[in-house]
Amino acid sequence: METLRRLCPAKINLYLRVLGRRSDGYHELVTVMQPLSLADELTVTPGGPGLRFSCDHPGLPPGEGNLVWRAARAFEQAAGRRLNVHLTLRKRIPVAAGLGGGSSDAGAALLALNRLADGPLSQEDLHRLARQLGADVPFFLEDGPAVARGVGEILTPLDLSPYWYVLLNPGVPLSTRWVYENLDVGGLAPDPGLQSWDQDHPGDWVKNDLEGVAVRRLPELAARILQLKELGAAAAAVSGSGPTVFGLFFGLAGARSAAAIIRRTFPGWLAVARGLTRHELPADWENDVWML
């Protein structure tokens, strides 16, 4: 049997509005999610005994605490078969960074295992498993940007320009649960119900309701957002629950120039990546990322 390799793209939330808290404890959202050329790499190698998992990131748990492992176990149960595979994960996306790395890894695991097993699960089955693993996981079963509603599981494909992004992470993880628990939902402005996303003026609609909580915890994020805008970003914000900050640029040259200037004073993790459009093959984008 073949060894499968899948790239697991990061994502940013270009638009994230929290509409309210649901009775099940989750929050109702509307968000524009953009996959990036920054990606982890998952390799699935057939061969026993049983299910094995390894990762080059020492901070990730090897067993049930890891989403890749949990995705594999969920697939075993849903498909009604025991897996004899070795899953190897190479991490490039920072952990607990608001970039969806764990969710992307889990989505890639579901897709790879289903292909390796000759497709016992339908796309609907895979989406059901993805929803059980995490709110962002269904997004990574598809390709390209999307508008996500509900808790993130209701997806509508979206065509966006291939913007370039400067990504800054100070290296201080922020818990998604903590951010939501400290969000004053009642104090949020009403969602304007945007139906179109002006490609030429992203600064008019890029927004994140979670940004205020992240900035209160890490005030330096506000200074970096301002710096990105001063260096030519058409928009800048915190991604997801943070603490990663992104600046949106219309071209690679502007993004790399800004990143080089920021690197002089920013000691954290920094990268430049491209926003992925729909129906791109990994060979088209896997080298479109620069770590500075």
C-alpha positions in Angstrom: 0.0 0.0 0.0 1.1 3.6 -0.7 2.5 6.1 1.8 0.3 9.2 1.7 1.6 12.7 2.3 -0.7 15.6 3.0 -0.1 19.2 3.6 -2.1 20.7 6.4 -2.6 24.5 5.8 -2.9 27.1 8.5 -5.8 29.5 8.4 -6.6 33.0 9.5 -9.9 34.6 10.3 -10.3 37.7 8.2 -13.7 38.4 9.6 -15.0 37.0 12.9 -18.2 38.2 14.5 -19.7 36.5 17.6 -23.5 36.6 17.4 -24.3 35.1 20.8 -23.8 32.2 23.2 -25.7 29.0 22.5 -27.5 26.8 25.1 -24.8 24.1 24.5 -22.0 26.5 25.6 -20.7 27.2 22.2 -20.8 30.5 20.4 -22.8 31.3 17.3 -20.4 32.8 14.7 -20.0 34.2 11.3 -16.4 34.2 10.0 -14.4 34.4 6.8 -11.7 31.7 7.0 -8.7 31.9 4.7 -6.3 28.9 4.3 -2.6 29.8 4.0 0.5 28.3 2.2 2.0 27.9 5.7 1.4 24.2 6.5 2.2 21.2 8.6 3.0 18.0 6.9 1.3 14.7 7.7 2.6 11.3 6.4 0.6 8.2 6.7 2.6 5.0 6.3 0.8 1.6 6.1 2.1 -1.2 8.4 1.5 -2.5 11.9 1.2 -3.2 14.6 -1.9 -1.0 15.2 -2.0 2.7 15.2 1.2 4.7 15.9 1.8 8.4 16.0 4.9 10.5 16.1 5.6 14.3 15.9 8.7 16.4 15.7 7.2 19.0 18.2 8.1 18.0 21.8 5.2 20.0 23.3 2.4 18.0 21.6 0.9 15.1 23.5 1.4 11.7 21.8 -2.0 10.1 22.6 -5.6 11.1 23.2 -4.6 14.7 23.8 -3.6 15.0 20.2 -6.2 15.8 17.6 -4.5 13.6 14.9 -4.7 10.6 17.2 -8.3 11.3 18.1 -9.2 11.7 14.4 -7.6 8.3 13.7 -9.5 6.7 16.5 -12.8 8.3 15.4 -12.1 7.1 11.8 -11.5 3.5 13.1 -14.8 3.5 14.9 -16.8 5.0 12.1 -15.3 2.8 9.4 -15.5 -0.3 11.6 -12.0 -1.4 11.0 -8.7 -1.5 12.9 -5.9 0.7 11.5 -2.3 -0.5 11.0 -0.6 2.7 10.1 2.1 5.1 11.4 1.1 8.8 11.3 4.1 11.2 11.3 3.4 14.9 11.8 6.0 17.6 11.0 4.9 20.9 12.6 5.5 24.3 11.0 2.4 26.1 12.3 2.8 27.4 15.9 0.8 25.7 18.5 -2.1 27.5 20.3 -1.7 30.5 17.9 -5.1 31.1 16.4 -3.9 29.6 13.1 -5.9 26.3 13.3 -2.9 24.0 13.1 -4.4 21.2 15.2 -7.7 21.3 13.4 -6.0 21.2 10.0 -3.9 18.2 11.1 -7.0 16.4 12.2 -8.8 17.1 8.9 -5.8 15.9 6.9 -5.7 12.7 9.0 -9.4 12.0 8.2 -8.9 12.6 4.5 -5.7 10.5 4.3 -7.1 7.6 6.2 -10.2 7.5 4.2 -8.3 7.5 0.9 -5.9 4.8 2.2 -8.9 2.6 3.1 -10.4 3.1 -0.3 -13.1 5.5 0.8 -15.4 3.7 3.2 -16.8 7.0 4.5 -18.7 9.6 2.5 -17.9 13.3 2.6 -21.0 13.7 4.8 -19.6 11.0 7.2 -16.2 12.8 7.3 -17.9 16.1 8.1 -19.8 14.5 10.9 -16.6 13.2 12.4 -14.9 16.5 11.9 -17.6 18.4 13.8 -17.1 16.0 16.8 -13.4 16.8 16.8 -13.6 20.6 16.8 -15.4 23.5 15.3 -12.7 24.4 12.8 -12.0 20.9 11.6 -14.8 20.7 8.9 -13.3 23.7 7.1 -10.1 21.8 6.5 -11.9 19.0 4.7 -12.5 21.4 1.8 -10.2 23.7 -0.1 -10.1 27.5 -0.4 -11.7 30.3 1.6 -15.1 30.0 3.0 -17.7 31.8 5.1 -18.4 29.7 8.2 -21.6 30.0 10.3 -23.1 28.3 13.3 -20.1 27.2 15.4 -18.1 27.0 12.2 -19.6 23.9 10.6 -21.9 25.6 8.0 -19.6 26.4 5.2 -20.1 28.5 2.0 -17.2 28.6 -0.4 -15.9 32.1 -1.1 -13.6 33.4 -3.9 -10.9 35.7 -2.5 -7.9 37.3 -4.1 -4.5 35.6 -3.4 -3.4 38.1 -0.8 -0.1 37.8 0.9 0.1 37.9 4.7 2.8 38.8 7.3 2.2 36.6 10.4 3.6 37.6 13.8 3.4 35.4 16.9 5.0 36.5 20.2 5.3 32.9 21.4 2.9 33.2 24.3 0.0 30.8 23.8 -3.6 31.9 24.3 -6.3 29.4 25.2 -9.3 29.6 22.9 -11.5 28.6 25.8 -10.0 31.4 28.0 -10.6 34.0 25.3 -14.2 33.1 24.8 -14.8 32.9 28.6 -13.5 36.4 28.9 -15.5 37.8 26.0 -18.3 40.2 26.9 -20.8 39.0 24.3 -23.4 41.6 25.4 -21.0 44.4 24.8 -20.3 43.6 21.2 -21.6 45.7 18.3 -24.3 44.0 16.2 -23.1 42.1 13.2 -23.9 44.2 10.0 -24.7 41.0 8.1 -22.2 41.5 5.3 -23.0 39.5 2.2 -20.1 40.7 0.0 -16.4 41.1 0.6 -14.9 43.9 -1.4 -11.6 42.5 -2.8 -10.1 45.9 -3.3 -10.9 47.3 0.1 -10.4 44.5 2.7 -9.7 47.1 5.4 -13.4 48.0 5.3 -14.4 44.6 6.5 -11.5 42.7 8.2 -12.6 42.5 11.9 -12.3 40.2 14.8 -14.6 40.4 17.9 -12.1 38.3 19.9 -9.3 40.8 19.3 -10.1 43.0 22.3 -9.8 40.1 24.7 -6.4 39.0 23.2 -5.1 42.6 23.3 -6.1 43.1 26.9 -4.0 40.0 27.7 -1.1 40.9 25.4 -1.1 44.7 24.8 1.9 44.4 22.5 -0.4 42.9 19.8 -2.1 46.3 19.3 1.3 47.9 18.6 2.1 45.3 16.0 -1.2 45.7 14.3 -0.6 49.5 14.1 3.0 48.9 12.8 1.7 46.5 10.0 -0.7 49.2 8.9 2.0 51.9 8.9 4.1 49.6 6.8 1.5 49.3 4.1 -0.9 46.5 5.1 -4.3 47.0 3.6 -5.7 45.5 6.8 -4.4 44.0 10.0 -5.9 42.1 13.0 -5.6 39.2 15.4 -6.4 35.9 13.9 -9.0 33.8 15.7 -8.4 33.7 19.5 -4.8 34.8 18.9 -2.1 35.6 19.7 -1.0 35.6 16.1 -1.4 38.9 14.3 -1.6 39.2 10.5 -1.1 42.0 8.0 -2.8 41.7 4.6 -0.8 42.9 1.6 -1.8 43.0 -2.1 1.6 41.7 -3.2 4.6 39.6 -2.1 7.1 42.5 -2.3 5.2 44.7 0.1 4.7 41.8 2.5 8.4 40.8 2.5 9.6 44.4 2.9 7.3 44.9 5.9 8.4 41.6 7.4 12.1 42.5 7.1 11.6 45.8 8.9 9.5 44.2 11.7 12.1 41.5 12.2 14.6 44.1 13.4 12.6 44.7 16.6 10.3 41.6 16.9 11.9 38.6 18.6 9.0 36.2 18.1 8.0 33.8 15.3 7.5 35.6 11.9 6.5 34.3 8.5 5.2 35.5 5.1 2.6 33.3 3.4 0.1 33.4 0.6 -3.7 33.1 0.9 -4.8 30.0 -1.0 -7.6 30.2 -3.6 -10.0 27.4 -4.5 -8.9 24.2 -6.3 -5.2 24.7 -5.9 -2.9 21.6 -5.9 -0.3 21.5 -3.1 2.5 21.6 -5.7 1.2 25.0 -6.7 1.7 26.5 -3.2 3.8 24.5 -0.8 6.9 26.7 -1.4 5.0 30.0 -1.1 6.1 30.6 2.4 9.0 32.4 4.0 10.2 32.1 7.6 12.1 35.2 8.7 
